[in-house]
Amino acid sequence: MNSLLQAVADTAEREPQGDALVGNNSGFSYGSLIDAAVGLSRQIVDNKVETLALIADNGPEWVVVDLACQLAECCFIPLPLFFSPVQIRHSIGQAGVDTLLVGANIPVPGYLEQERAIEGFTEYFRAYRLPVLIEASKPAETRKITFTSGSTGSPKGVCLGTEQQLAVAGSLASLIPIEQPRHLCVLPLATLLENIAGVYAPLMSAGSIYLPSLEMLGYSGSSRLDPVRLLASIDHFQPHTMILIPQLLDMLINAAMQGWVAPSSLRFIAVGGSRVAASAIQQSRQLGLPVYEGYGLSECASVVSLNTPENDLPGSAGKVLPHIKLDIVDGEIHVAGNSFLGYLNEPASWHPDSVVTGDLGGLDESGFIHLKGRKKNLLISSYGRNISPEWIESEILTHPAIQQCVVVGDARPYCCALIYADSNVVDDDEIKQWLDCINPTLPDYARVLSWLRIAQPLTSEQGLLTANGRPRRAAINDFYASAIDQFYDDSREIRA
């Protein structure tokens, strides 16, 4: 029994009636969670399941499947709800999935309806037995495959062992010393960060995990969120901890500035996914949001570094977790100590000594990591200056009404920006005034000299954002090519 399962069993023995998982209309005590996971693991073994995929909404039952797979030592593949039918088919085929579980309210792709249903497998989800047409090539120790959308939209499988995932969860549980934390899962559970830091770590600390449906949280599609519903969920559950991406943090800051009062229960909010300006961290805390920035990637089983109340430097990505070793090689971050097993169906990538992250950064004398953007995103101006667009964007996005910003300027004489902001909240003059405030804080070669206010937000459905909200820069440059060219033709603010 691994350390997570043992921790759950120990808590079940001490406090069998204690809340482990709480959802909209269902939940599990620690005692019933153990029973449910053991029961499902027997079905997995009896049906000779080797690779199980799950497509389901957030909820307590999602976690039961995860723990059951660990007990049965079967490979678990969480599939995001926002994956298209083509992406789902690609992932299932590439991973050699033999059993698929589908949530009650999730439409089954047409090509799966003809597959054999497994009666009595689990009361929580519909179960299908799938033909394995291609034998997947993966390291023998693989117990989870997390798929991330590549630049072409074809998901790429990152193979992880149980020990790698629990090393991260154990480090987080020790660094965030909140006894029996109440954690609210705000991100989809198929997101590796929420899965490990939002489920495993609190369970290791005998905590309670709140798992409302994504609809209850206000999600609509992959990139739309109703702030009213999100705030209502936070107020209702009164959590100690949450995990946010920068877009969600901006939403909470804006709400707090308009009068929303963050629950006094909040003690630790982790934020990651892209760089957050130090001023945004400080502003969050002044508004009652105890925000701490971190850094990680799927190839290191999510979290690599984190600011904590004991070791905190706003504007940095924190200090590395205890099990991690980090080096800077030619300005690029290399991580060892908890490398992934390799990419699915790519044997040449298996068992790397370290992960070459593609992220630019450095370590200061106190051991804090400072991120400088993606190596592949680096802009090189026509004057030969290297510029990280994420650095400039993070400063511009500290304005609460500016929701999206993408800086361009590769092989150009100066930087320009594409900006989306709610026209009901901020007008063009205010955006210009804000840029006039930001520009003097930047070196002259990094200042935004022209900008375009786009009429609609960038979305993943357009192919302009990744699943976790990061800009697909090449696609954005192509989509707005004529407008970007106009920046440099007449050097004036334009509007789409």
Beta strands, then each sheet from edge to edge (+ up, - down):
strand 1: 19-22
strand 2: 27-29
strand 3: 51-55
strand 4: 75-78
strand 5: 99-102
strand 6: 116-117
strand 7: 126-129
strand 8: 144-149
strand 9: 155-160
strand 10: 182-184
strand 11: 208-210
strand 12: 219-220
strand 13: 224-225
strand 14: 241-244
strand 15: 268-271
strand 16: 291-297
strand 17: 302-306
strand 18: 319-320
strand 19: 325-329
strand 20: 332-336
strand 21: 342-343
strand 22: 354-363
strand 23: 369-374
strand 24: 379-380
strand 25: 386-387
strand 26: 402-408
strand 27: 415-421
strand 28: 448-453
strand 29: 494-495
sheet 1: 2+ 1- 11- 10-
sheet 2: 4+ 3+ 5+ 7- 6+
sheet 3: 8+ 9- 21+
sheet 4: 12+ 13-
sheet 5: 14+ 15+ 16+ 17- 18+
sheet 6: 19+ 20- 22+ 23-
sheet 7: 24+ 25-
sheet 8: 26+ 27- 28- 29-
end
